[in-house]
């Protein structure tokens, strides 16, 4: 009997998608097809690969309305926001196609009489991409497209919550005449995903997910010695200095904490505010938080949809209750949001003060619309608290002093430092984390290095 995946929509709790799971035999077929397809694909000129993939991006974007609706049904993002993911996908894809010739150009170490020397960037082979549900296309494109541009074949395993995303991508690649076997997807169980990642025919795994999932990837890839790039989430802090534009900080950080119902690895999870502006800042965030409209994500007026599943909402509720039991105060009355109720995936936004680092809300990843705010007396205190975390994905500083912000940024244990903004991936900058936020890099020219290997040519041309 074939096992199936069932995607339960957070909108109404009903099955939205049902698909059979692939078997071990299916994994074998996919990998047997991928290897020869990869060799043929890599043999094509880079310009030809980019032209084909550019057509695939065109085909994908042409279905933007349907794809946005599917995102909303699968994971609950408000329909007014879902189209932004397709725009972000296109922005990143176009950037990577544009910079590929420079990023993949051979490295010339300099002249040496009688020799020709260079280092080429060559594809790894078969790359497995394991993508999550919270930004199902943006997380996938970061590795998937540069891997294909560089001449690899890709096997995508997408989340059971968003299986249609894998199918939409294949549809776009087929319409653009990407050769069969160069891109494939597999709907797999956890056990068979580990089997795929540990197969000796897989050269690299690009994984986005939880810390526990990252450990499972490391264990699985050890069997076949595949390399692994890991993006494992965060507990991203922000620091509002006394000289910050307070109105801008309030608006930006409220959105950073509550957009996508707080279900973002680089969303704002904890905020430290200079004592002189703490009370005004907190009042502003609470005021904006109360203006969110929680409800069906199919309603164009909704600005805050449900969390992906009831259990995810309950995890956030537990964090909030634990903080309150330890002395924190919640500042938004949940009864203002009629849709918010225990036992549902619909969760009101929440602001907590009186928090400290003994509380889970300030230490563990919060994948929901709840944020803790602490008052700090100095830059040094803010820096110590921001670094007091097992995560290190992004950190945001709000200040008018660019030089001081850079000094603070140099001392922050994080992959990205923002000034006067947050929760955004610029495709021209490396996306990377430290500590339990992962290892490796995607995006930017540097990202191509993770999906290729150096091959040196040392020719004596005169004898």
SELO-341350 format. One record per residue (C-alpha): residue number from 1; residue in one letter; x, y, z. Coordinates in nm, 2 decimals. Each point is the difference from the previous one (the first is absolute). Layout:
BEGIN
NUM, A, X, Y, Z
...
This chain:
BEGIN
1, X, 0.00, 0.00, 0.00
2, X, 0.14, 0.34, -0.10
3, X, 0.03, 0.26, 0.27
4, X, -0.13, 0.34, -0.07
5, X, 0.06, 0.36, 0.11
6, X, -0.30, 0.20, 0.10
7, X, 0.02, 0.38, 0.01
8, X, -0.24, 0.14, 0.25
9, X, -0.08, 0.36, -0.08
10, X, 0.02, 0.23, 0.31
11, X, -0.29, 0.20, -0.14
12, X, -0.27, -0.26, 0.07
13, X, 0.18, -0.32, 0.12
14, X, -0.10, -0.20, -0.31
15, X, 0.23, -0.20, -0.23
16, X, 0.11, 0.23, -0.28
17, X, 0.25, -0.22, -0.17
18, X, 0.06, -0.38, 0.01
19, X, 0.29, -0.17, -0.18
20, X, 0.16, -0.34, 0.01
21, X, 0.34, -0.02, 0.16
22, X, 0.28, -0.13, -0.22
23, X, 0.17, -0.32, 0.09
24, X, 0.37, -0.11, 0.02
25, X, -0.03, -0.13, -0.35
26, X, -0.12, 0.35, -0.11
27, X, 0.30, 0.16, 0.16
28, X, 0.23, -0.24, -0.19
29, X, -0.18, 0.08, -0.33
30, X, 0.03, 0.38, 0.06
31, X, 0.38, -0.02, 0.08
32, X, 0.07, -0.24, -0.30
33, X, -0.17, 0.26, -0.22
34, X, 0.16, 0.30, 0.16
35, X, 0.37, -0.10, -0.05
36, X, 0.01, -0.03, -0.38
37, X, -0.24, 0.29, -0.04
38, X, 0.24, 0.21, 0.21
39, X, 0.30, -0.08, -0.22
40, X, -0.19, 0.11, -0.31
41, X, -0.13, 0.31, 0.17
42, X, 0.35, 0.10, 0.12
43, X, 0.14, -0.04, -0.35
44, X, -0.23, 0.28, -0.12
45, X, 0.15, 0.35, -0.01
46, X, -0.08, 0.20, 0.30
47, X, -0.18, 0.26, -0.22
48, X, -0.23, -0.28, -0.13
49, X, -0.08, -0.12, 0.35
50, X, -0.08, 0.35, 0.11
51, X, -0.23, 0.06, -0.31
52, X, -0.20, -0.32, 0.08
53, X, -0.03, 0.08, 0.37
54, X, -0.10, 0.36, -0.08
55, X, -0.29, -0.15, -0.20
56, X, -0.09, -0.21, 0.29
57, X, -0.02, 0.31, 0.22
58, X, -0.22, 0.16, -0.25
59, X, -0.24, -0.30, 0.00
60, X, -0.01, -0.01, 0.38
61, X, -0.08, 0.38, 0.03
62, X, -0.27, -0.03, -0.27
63, X, -0.20, -0.22, 0.25
64, X, 0.05, 0.24, 0.29
65, X, -0.37, 0.04, 0.09
66, X, -0.07, -0.38, 0.02
67, X, 0.33, -0.06, 0.19
68, X, -0.08, 0.27, 0.25
69, X, -0.34, -0.15, 0.07
70, X, 0.16, -0.34, 0.05
71, X, 0.25, 0.14, 0.25
72, X, -0.29, 0.15, 0.21
73, X, -0.19, -0.33, 0.00
74, X, 0.30, -0.21, 0.09
75, X, 0.16, 0.20, 0.28
76, X, -0.24, 0.28, 0.08
77, X, 0.17, 0.32, -0.10
78, X, -0.25, 0.28, -0.07
79, X, -0.08, 0.02, -0.37
80, X, 0.10, 0.37, 0.00
81, X, 0.35, -0.11, 0.08
82, X, 0.05, -0.32, -0.19
83, X, 0.08, 0.17, -0.34
84, X, 0.30, 0.15, 0.17
85, X, 0.16, -0.34, 0.01
86, X, -0.02, -0.03, -0.38
87, X, 0.15, 0.34, -0.04
88, X, 0.28, -0.09, 0.24
89, X, 0.06, -0.33, -0.19
90, X, 0.04, 0.20, -0.32
91, X, 0.23, 0.26, 0.15
92, X, 0.24, -0.27, 0.13
93, X, -0.02, -0.21, -0.31
94, X, 0.07, 0.29, -0.24
95, X, 0.29, 0.11, 0.22
96, X, 0.17, -0.34, 0.00
97, X, -0.04, -0.04, -0.37
98, X, 0.15, 0.34, -0.06
99, X, 0.31, -0.04, 0.22
100, X, 0.07, -0.37, -0.09
101, X, 0.25, 0.08, -0.27
102, X, 0.22, 0.19, 0.24
103, X, -0.06, -0.22, 0.30
104, X, 0.09, -0.32, -0.20
105, X, 0.29, 0.15, -0.20
106, X, 0.33, -0.17, 0.03
107, X, 0.25, 0.14, 0.26
108, X, 0.32, 0.12, -0.16
109, X, 0.28, -0.02, 0.26
110, X, 0.24, 0.22, -0.20
111, X, 0.25, -0.04, -0.28
112, X, 0.29, -0.24, 0.03
113, X, 0.24, -0.04, -0.29
114, X, -0.04, -0.33, -0.18
115, X, -0.32, -0.10, 0.18
116, X, -0.38, 0.04, -0.04
117, X, -0.17, -0.02, 0.34
118, X, -0.36, 0.05, 0.10
119, X, -0.27, -0.12, 0.24
120, X, -0.34, -0.10, -0.15
121, X, -0.32, -0.02, 0.20
122, X, -0.16, -0.33, -0.10
123, X, -0.33, -0.15, 0.11
124, X, -0.02, -0.24, 0.29
125, X, -0.24, -0.25, -0.17
126, X, -0.34, -0.08, 0.16
127, X, -0.12, 0.25, 0.26
128, X, -0.29, -0.07, 0.23
129, X, -0.20, 0.30, 0.12
130, X, -0.22, -0.05, 0.30
131, X, -0.24, 0.30, 0.03
132, X, -0.24, 0.11, 0.28
133, X, -0.36, 0.13, -0.01
134, X, 0.03, 0.35, 0.15
135, X, 0.15, 0.16, -0.31
136, X, -0.03, -0.29, -0.24
137, X, 0.13, 0.16, -0.31
138, X, 0.24, 0.25, 0.14
139, X, 0.19, -0.26, 0.21
140, X, 0.01, -0.24, -0.29
141, X, 0.12, 0.24, -0.27
142, X, 0.30, 0.10, 0.21
143, X, 0.17, -0.33, -0.07
144, X, -0.20, -0.15, -0.28
145, X, 0.06, 0.25, -0.27
146, X, 0.37, 0.07, 0.05
147, X, 0.06, -0.38, 0.02
148, X, -0.16, -0.04, -0.34
149, X, 0.17, 0.31, -0.14
150, X, 0.34, -0.15, 0.10
151, X, -0.08, -0.33, -0.18
152, X, -0.12, -0.22, 0.28
153, X, -0.31, -0.22, -0.01
154, X, -0.25, 0.06, 0.28
155, X, -0.24, -0.23, 0.19
156, X, -0.24, 0.21, 0.21
157, X, -0.17, -0.14, 0.31
158, X, -0.26, 0.26, 0.11
159, X, -0.19, 0.02, 0.32
160, X, -0.32, -0.21, 0.03
161, X, -0.17, 0.32, 0.08
162, X, 0.08, 0.15, -0.34
163, X, 0.03, -0.28, -0.25
164, X, -0.16, 0.20, -0.29
165, X, 0.31, 0.22, 0.01
166, X, 0.22, -0.28, -0.13
167, X, -0.25, -0.08, -0.27
168, X, -0.03, 0.36, -0.11
169, X, 0.38, 0.02, -0.04
170, X, 0.01, -0.31, -0.21
171, X, -0.28, 0.13, -0.22
172, X, 0.21, 0.32, -0.06
173, X, 0.32, -0.19, -0.08
174, X, -0.18, -0.24, -0.23
175, X, -0.16, 0.29, -0.19
176, X, 0.34, 0.15, -0.05
177, X, 0.14, -0.32, -0.14
178, X, 0.24, -0.07, 0.29
179, X, 0.12, -0.36, -0.09
180, X, -0.17, -0.29, 0.18
181, X, 0.18, -0.10, 0.31
182, X, 0.17, 0.33, 0.06
183, X, -0.27, 0.11, 0.24
184, X, -0.22, -0.25, 0.19
185, X, -0.20, 0.00, 0.32
186, X, -0.09, -0.28, 0.24
187, X, -0.27, -0.01, 0.26
188, X, 0.17, -0.20, 0.28
189, X, -0.04, -0.11, 0.36
190, X, 0.27, 0.11, 0.25
191, X, 0.16, -0.35, -0.02
192, X, 0.02, 0.01, -0.38
193, X, 0.13, 0.36, 0.00
194, X, 0.29, -0.12, 0.22
195, X, 0.05, -0.29, -0.25
196, X, 0.02, 0.25, -0.28
197, X, 0.24, 0.23, 0.18
198, X, 0.23, -0.29, 0.09
199, X, 0.02, -0.15, -0.35
200, X, 0.35, 0.00, -0.15
201, X, -0.13, 0.15, -0.32
202, X, -0.10, 0.32, 0.18
203, X, 0.28, 0.26, 0.01
204, X, -0.16, 0.27, 0.21
205, X, -0.31, 0.07, 0.21
206, X, -0.14, 0.35, 0.06
207, X, -0.24, 0.00, 0.29
208, X, -0.22, 0.26, 0.16
209, X, -0.18, -0.09, 0.32
210, X, 0.04, -0.06, 0.37
211, X, 0.31, -0.06, 0.21
212, X, -0.11, -0.36, 0.06
213, X, -0.05, -0.04, -0.37
214, X, 0.35, 0.13, -0.07
215, X, 0.14, -0.26, 0.23
216, X, -0.19, -0.27, -0.18
217, X, 0.15, 0.13, -0.33
218, X, 0.35, -0.02, 0.13
219, X, -0.06, -0.35, 0.12
220, X, -0.15, -0.11, -0.33
221, X, 0.26, 0.16, -0.23
222, X, 0.28, -0.17, 0.20
223, X, -0.09, -0.32, -0.17
224, X, 0.08, 0.12, -0.35
225, X, 0.23, 0.30, 0.08
226, X, -0.22, 0.26, -0.16
227, X, 0.07, 0.35, 0.10
228, X, -0.28, 0.18, 0.19
229, X, -0.11, 0.36, 0.00
230, X, -0.23, 0.07, 0.30
231, X, -0.23, 0.29, 0.07
232, X, -0.16, -0.08, 0.34
233, X, -0.19, 0.30, 0.12
234, X, 0.06, 0.27, 0.25
235, X, -0.09, 0.21, 0.30
236, X, 0.07, 0.32, -0.17
237, X, 0.05, 0.31, 0.22
238, X, -0.04, 0.37, -0.06
239, X, 0.15, 0.29, 0.19
240, X, -0.17, 0.35, 0.00
241, X, 0.26, 0.26, 0.10
242, X, -0.10, 0.33, 0.16
243, X, 0.09, 0.18, -0.33
244, X, -0.23, -0.21, -0.22
245, X, -0.28, 0.13, -0.21
246, X, -0.27, -0.14, 0.24
247, X, -0.29, 0.01, -0.24
248, X, 0.19, -0.19, -0.26
249, X, 0.13, -0.25, 0.26
250, X, -0.35, -0.06, 0.13
251, X, -0.15, -0.06, -0.34
252, X, 0.29, -0.21, -0.14
253, X, 0.04, -0.22, 0.31
254, X, -0.37, -0.06, 0.05
255, X, -0.02, -0.13, -0.36
256, X, 0.32, -0.20, 0.06
257, X, -0.15, -0.17, 0.29
258, X, -0.35, -0.07, -0.13
259, X, 0.02, -0.04, -0.38
260, X, -0.08, -0.35, -0.12
261, X, -0.14, -0.05, 0.35
262, X, 0.35, 0.01, 0.13
263, X, 0.09, -0.32, -0.19
264, X, 0.33, 0.11, -0.13
265, X, 0.35, -0.12, 0.09
266, X, 0.13, 0.36, -0.02
267, X, -0.30, 0.17, 0.15
268, X, 0.04, 0.22, 0.31
269, X, -0.03, -0.22, 0.31
270, X, 0.14, 0.23, 0.27
271, X, 0.05, 0.37, 0.03
272, X, 0.24, 0.21, 0.23
273, X, -0.08, 0.37, 0.03
274, X, 0.19, 0.28, 0.16
275, X, -0.15, 0.11, 0.33
276, X, -0.07, 0.35, -0.12
277, X, -0.24, -0.10, -0.27
278, X, -0.11, -0.34, 0.13
279, X, -0.35, 0.09, 0.11
280, X, -0.08, 0.20, -0.31
281, X, 0.12, -0.28, -0.22
282, X, -0.20, -0.27, 0.18
283, X, -0.31, 0.22, -0.02
284, X, 0.04, 0.04, -0.37
285, X, 0.05, -0.37, -0.07
286, X, -0.30, -0.09, 0.21
287, X, -0.21, 0.26, -0.18
288, X, 0.10, -0.14, -0.34
289, X, -0.05, -0.36, 0.12
290, X, -0.35, 0.07, 0.09
291, X, -0.07, 0.12, -0.35
292, X, 0.07, -0.34, -0.16
293, X, -0.30, -0.18, -0.15
294, X, 0.00, -0.37, 0.09
295, X, -0.22, -0.23, -0.20
296, X, -0.04, -0.21, -0.31
297, X, 0.31, 0.05, -0.22
298, X, -0.23, -0.01, -0.31
299, X, -0.15, 0.33, 0.10
300, X, 0.19, 0.28, -0.17
301, X, -0.04, 0.21, 0.32
302, X, 0.17, -0.25, 0.23
303, X, 0.35, 0.11, 0.10
304, X, 0.07, -0.29, 0.25
305, X, -0.09, -0.36, -0.10
306, X, 0.01, -0.32, 0.20
307, X, 0.32, -0.18, 0.09
308, X, 0.08, -0.30, -0.21
309, X, -0.17, -0.25, 0.24
310, X, -0.17, -0.01, 0.34
311, X, 0.30, -0.15, 0.17
312, X, 0.22, 0.28, -0.12
313, X, -0.24, 0.26, 0.15
314, X, -0.01, -0.20, 0.33
315, X, 0.38, 0.01, 0.02
316, X, 0.00, 0.38, -0.01
317, X, -0.28, 0.01, 0.25
318, X, 0.20, -0.21, 0.24
319, X, 0.30, 0.23, -0.04
320, X, -0.22, 0.30, 0.08
321, X, -0.16, -0.17, 0.30
322, X, 0.34, -0.10, 0.14
323, X, 0.13, 0.35, -0.03
324, X, -0.30, 0.14, 0.18
325, X, 0.04, -0.25, 0.28
326, X, 0.35, 0.12, 0.04
327, X, -0.10, 0.36, 0.03
328, X, -0.04, 0.14, -0.35
329, X, -0.30, 0.21, -0.10
330, X, -0.20, -0.04, -0.33
331, X, -0.11, 0.33, -0.14
332, X, -0.25, -0.10, -0.27
333, X, -0.34, -0.13, 0.11
334, X, -0.07, -0.31, -0.20
335, X, -0.37, 0.06, 0.02
336, X, 0.05, 0.29, -0.24
337, X, 0.05, -0.27, -0.27
338, X, -0.32, -0.20, -0.03
339, X, 0.17, -0.28, -0.21
340, X, 0.26, -0.07, 0.26
341, X, -0.09, -0.29, 0.23
342, X, 0.17, -0.30, 0.16
343, X, -0.02, -0.31, -0.20
344, X, 0.02, 0.19, -0.33
345, X, 0.29, 0.10, -0.23
346, X, -0.12, 0.37, 0.02
347, X, 0.22, 0.19, 0.25
348, X, -0.01, 0.37, 0.09
349, X, 0.32, 0.20, -0.01
350, X, 0.16, 0.04, 0.33
351, X, 0.25, 0.24, 0.16
352, X, 0.17, -0.09, 0.33
353, X, 0.20, 0.22, 0.24
354, X, 0.16, -0.09, 0.33
355, X, 0.17, -0.28, -0.18
356, X, 0.35, -0.13, 0.06
357, X, 0.23, -0.27, -0.14
358, X, -0.12, -0.26, 0.25
359, X, -0.32, -0.02, -0.21
360, X, -0.04, -0.22, -0.31
361, X, -0.16, 0.29, -0.18
362, X, 0.34, 0.17, 0.00
363, X, 0.22, -0.31, -0.06
364, X, -0.19, -0.26, -0.21
365, X, -0.11, 0.06, -0.36
366, X, -0.35, 0.15, 0.00
367, X, -0.17, -0.09, -0.33
368, X, -0.31, 0.22, 0.05
369, X, -0.11, 0.36, 0.05
370, X, 0.14, 0.06, 0.35
371, X, 0.29, 0.22, 0.09
372, X, 0.18, 0.09, 0.33
373, X, 0.13, 0.35, 0.07
374, X, 0.27, 0.09, 0.25
375, X, 0.14, 0.33, 0.12
376, X, 0.38, 0.05, -0.01
377, X, 0.23, 0.26, 0.15
378, X, 0.28, 0.00, -0.25
379, X, 0.14, -0.13, -0.33
380, X, 0.21, -0.25, 0.19
381, X, -0.30, -0.15, 0.18
382, X, -0.19, -0.02, -0.33
383, X, 0.29, -0.17, -0.17
384, X, 0.04, -0.26, 0.29
385, X, -0.37, -0.09, -0.02
386, X, -0.01, -0.01, -0.38
387, X, 0.29, -0.25, 0.00
388, X, -0.15, -0.20, 0.29
389, X, -0.16, -0.26, -0.23
390, X, 0.07, -0.33, -0.16
391, X, -0.11, 0.15, -0.33
392, X, 0.17, 0.25, -0.23
393, X, -0.19, 0.07, -0.32
394, X, -0.07, 0.37, -0.01
395, X, 0.01, 0.30, 0.24
396, X, -0.15, 0.34, -0.06
397, X, 0.12, 0.34, 0.14
398, X, -0.21, 0.31, -0.02
399, X, 0.22, 0.31, 0.03
400, X, 0.10, 0.33, -0.17
401, X, 0.37, -0.08, 0.06
402, X, 0.12, -0.21, -0.29
403, X, 0.36, -0.03, 0.13
404, X, -0.11, -0.11, 0.35
405, X, -0.24, -0.25, -0.16
406, X, 0.28, -0.15, -0.19
407, X, 0.22, -0.03, 0.31
408, X, -0.29, -0.18, 0.18
409, X, -0.06, -0.21, -0.31
410, X, 0.36, -0.12, 0.00
411, X, -0.05, -0.13, 0.35
412, X, -0.33, -0.17, -0.07
413, X, 0.01, -0.38, -0.04
414, X, -0.23, -0.02, -0.30
415, X, 0.00, -0.06, -0.38
416, X, -0.17, 0.32, -0.10
417, X, -0.01, 0.35, 0.17
418, X, -0.27, 0.24, -0.09
419, X, -0.02, 0.37, 0.06
420, X, -0.34, 0.16, 0.01
421, X, -0.16, -0.30, -0.17
422, X, -0.06, -0.37, 0.07
423, X, -0.14, -0.32, -0.13
424, X, 0.11, 0.03, -0.36
425, X, 0.24, -0.20, -0.22
426, X, 0.19, 0.21, -0.26
427, X, 0.10, -0.25, -0.27
428, X, 0.33, 0.18, -0.05
429, X, 0.11, -0.07, 0.36
430, X, 0.10, -0.34, 0.14
431, X, -0.27, -0.17, 0.21
432, X, 0.17, -0.19, 0.28
433, X, -0.03, -0.07, 0.37
434, X, 0.23, -0.09, 0.29
435, X, -0.04, -0.21, 0.31
436, X, -0.33, -0.21, -0.02
437, X, -0.13, 0.21, -0.29
438, X, 0.20, -0.22, -0.23
439, X, 0.30, -0.01, -0.23
440, X, 0.07, 0.07, -0.36
441, X, -0.12, 0.28, -0.22
442, X, -0.27, 0.07, -0.27
443, X, -0.06, 0.31, -0.21
444, X, 0.25, 0.25, -0.14
445, X, 0.30, -0.10, -0.20
446, X, 0.14, -0.18, 0.30
447, X, -0.30, -0.23, 0.00
448, X, 0.12, -0.16, -0.32
449, X, 0.31, -0.13, 0.18
450, X, -0.21, -0.23, 0.21
451, X, -0.15, -0.16, -0.31
452, X, 0.32, -0.05, -0.20
453, X, 0.35, -0.13, 0.07
454, X, 0.33, 0.14, -0.10
455, X, 0.19, -0.18, -0.27
456, X, 0.36, 0.11, -0.07
457, X, 0.18, 0.00, -0.34
458, X, 0.38, 0.01, 0.02
459, X, 0.13, -0.02, -0.36
460, X, 0.37, 0.03, -0.10
461, X, -0.03, 0.15, -0.34
462, X, 0.37, 0.03, -0.09
463, X, 0.25, -0.28, 0.04
